[in-house]
Amino acid sequence: MYSVPKLEDYSPEALDTASRELLEALEQESAAVQDEAECKALRDRWMARKNGILTQINDVWLKAAPSASKRQAGQQVNQLKKQVEGMVEVARKRLLFREMPATEIDGEMVGKPLVEIPVEALDSWLATQKLAAERIDVTLPGVHRELGVRHPVLRTMDEIVAVFVAMGYSVAEGPEIDSDYYNFEALNFPPDHPARDTQDTLFIAGQERRPQRDRLLLRTHTSPVQIRTMERLRPPVRVICPGKVHRNDAPDATHSPVFHQLEGLCVDTNITLADLKGTLDHAMKAMFGSSVKTSFRPSFFPFTEPSLEVSISCPFCGEKGCSKCKGSGWIELLGSGMVDPAVFGFVDYDPAKYSGFAFGMGIERMTMLRHNIDDIQQFFLGDVRFLEQFS
Ligand code: PHE
């Protein structure tokens, strides 16, 4: 293997010969390079700052040159530096060239030609290859993106909102994180009242030092929006409050810790239970078909008195009794009632002058009934095979 000889003779001819021997040695070594590791070894051997061959000729040839030959030797060494650098670079490109796969373009193989490419042409050959490999056929069909559709839950929500808007209701929204006051207290759930257990939820951490009514929680229903609306507006009020709500419920086929509600409120002079019944009967017929009947039974909510549970006649069997209605012919669907005068007290409405009704329904449950879906979890899994059915 080549090693840098000491020079005795600094004549131009001797310098030329020494240079030629060096370049021949490099040419041989560079032709033998087979892979990236060898290519790096070649570069280190010849060009490493510390003890590479270029450094050696600088030390052995140039520094030792008699002062009369210094200039000549200096020029020679500089020229050699450039040549060596160029040749090492060529070795690298040859390797690239060798590793470049043949590509098929328009039915023709464009790849390594059978003849060696002259070193001077390597650069342009590599550039052409790169271009060819990156070529794009604009006539190929593009990536097809399906158009999205509204989620079935939101579709039901939109439809039921439209039913109430047609009856003169406006839409109000409120925060999903609300205070104990709006979610419970102003709705006549006193602290420690057992009715709070039916709507257990998550409280925001680190609020122990706040008074209970100010503590923030994930709202369990959209009723707090009704309180906020009554604080803002004097009667007559007709408002619906759609939105996302949270409860500490373990997920199963009919429960989800996150779901959607639509609640409504109507307050005016002379509002009676008959208004409540007529309004909800109309809404259920609009959603489930005109042959559906409604039935009202006493229930309990802290914020309504009296409270009524609303059932619809089973849209699957028409009251005959089937697995959907568990044989009863009826399906419970809404909570409702006449607004408790105590609630009016929280918003400064005069209960002697005004009366009103309120109601609330679960959107997922309505959607399940309308599309015969038997697992509420489907709405939240994001499985396109499920969602596609609604496109
Ligand atoms: N807020 C009740 C719930 O989430 C529903 C409801 C609203 C009941 C209005 C009566 C009146 O369960």
Residues whose N, C-alpha, C, O or C-beta is under 5 A from the ligand:
A	BS01	LIG	T220 H221 S223 E263 F301 T304 G335 S336 G337 A358 F359 G360
